[in-house]
Amino acid sequence: MIAAAPIVLSKHEQKLYDLLSDGKEHGRKELLPCLDDELASMDLLRTYMYRLRKKLAPHGIAVINIYGGSYRFLPLPESPPK
C-alpha cells in the first residue's frame, strides 16, 4: 500500500483549514481574519478557498460554498469501483 502524500498548505491555507475542520459552516467575515491582513478582500478569500479546494480534493475533502457566503468541509463521495 502506498502512503498518501502529505498536504502542504501555506500559512493562510492552514489557518483556514484549522477553522473549517470542525465541520461547521463559517461565514466569509469569520474567515477573513485567517488572512492576517486588514486589507484582505472577499476576492482574496475566494482565491485562498480555491487553492485549498485544489489541495484537499485528492485527499477526499470537498470545500463547499453555501449560498449566502459560508464555507464548510464535506467528505467527497467514494468513487464507484471499476
N, C-alpha and C positions, 0 to 999 in steps of 0.2 A: 504494500500500500504506500502510495506517495503522500508525504505530508503536504498540507496546504501551505502555500507561501504566506508569510506574514503580511498584514495590511499595513502599508506605510502611509501615514497621514501627516499632513502639515500641522503646525501648532493650532491653527484656527479650525481645521477639519477635526482634530482631536477634541477640541472643546465642544464643537457641535455634536460630535459622536457621543461624548460623555453625557451631554444634556439629553439627547434623544434616546439614549439606550435604556431609559426607564419604560419605553413602550407607550408613553402618553403623547397626546398632541401638544405641540408647543408652537405658539404664535410667532410671527416674524419679529415683533417687538421684543419678545422674550429671547429670541435667538441672536439679535443684533449685538448685544454685549459680548458675545463669544468672539467677535471680530476685533476686540480691543482697539477700536478706532471710533472716536466721537463723530467722525465724518462718514462712517460706514453707511452705505445706502442699501436700499432693498435690492438694487441691481447687483451689488457686490455680494449680498447674501445669496441671491439666486445663483451666482457664479460658484460660490463655495458649495452650495447644495448640489449643483450639477456635478462637480468634481467628486463629492462624497458619494453620490449615486453610482458613478462610474467605478469607483474603487470598491464599493461594497457589494455590487451586484454579483460579481463572480464568487462571492462568499455566501450567497443566498440571502442577502438582506436588501430589501427594497426601501428606498426613501420616498414616501408618497407625499404629495401636496394635497391637502384637504381644502375644498372650496371655502374661501373666506380668508385664506392666508396662513394656515397652520401646516406643520410638517410632522410626520411620525415615521417610525420604522415598522416594517412588516416583513415577516419571512417570505421569501419567494416560494411559490409552489414548486414542488418536486416535478421535474420533467418526467414524462412517462417513459418507461423502458422501451428501448428499440429492439 
